Amino acid sequence: DGGITQSPKYLFRKEGQNVTLSCEQNLNHDAMYWYRQDPGQGLRLIYYSQIVNDFQKGDIAEGYSVSREKKESFPLTVTSAQKNPTAFYLCASSAGTGANTEAFFGQGTRLTVV
Amino acid sequence: GENVEQHPSTLSVQEGDSAVIKCTYSDSASNYFPWYKQELGKRPQLIIDIRSNVGEKKDQRIAVTLNKTAKHFSLHITETQPEDSAVYFCAAPANQAGTALIFGKGTTLSVSS
């Protein structure tokens, strides 16, 4: 299961705390993405990045922040401003700078805020 | 931006039957339509995709059809097997730049033997 790695697999945080989810890929992919998965909601796009030092908001970016300082890494911070942070978070990457190639997903991080 | 609708949300079939999942999209400029399969507890994986210059693509028991006029595309699984049980997601490019995918809400397929 190499390629794209998310850590940790499970994460618990207290309400009001910021938390950062890690995503690393060794596929030499230019594009990276963060999705949130909730039951019955599919995969909703949070943020995406086509190149280093550049990223764009997705449909549900409020309460989240990202950085892309290295090609291999695209960490996601869930801030205290996110009203319903408990969810399953998936990171993905794809070759090139378009969405018309296969996206490879990480194993996901399940975040629980109590 | 793009909007992708997927139906049905759940689908139960007997082993050996066919299963069809349909998606509609809103942006007529969209040109790439992948399908992902997510087994329980696992990550989504691409199973088949189609580009707008063809109307149908097959890969063994799986096929995808595209109707650009009606703006819908469908996943067809023939001779279903219990291992086909999973959640299936369709997707389309989020914008005309095609820089991210927008996914449907998923279809939970259950194949009983």
Interface residues (C-beta under 8 A of the other chain):
Chain A: A31 Y33 Y35 G40 Q41 G42 L43 R44 L45 Y48 Q50 Q56 G58 D59 L90 T97 G98 A99 N100 E102 A103 F105 G106 Q107 G108
Chain B: G1 Q6 S9 N31 Y32 P34 Y36 K42 R43 P44 Q45 L46 D49 R51 F89 P93 A94 A97 G98 T99 A100 L101 I102 F103 G104 K105 G106
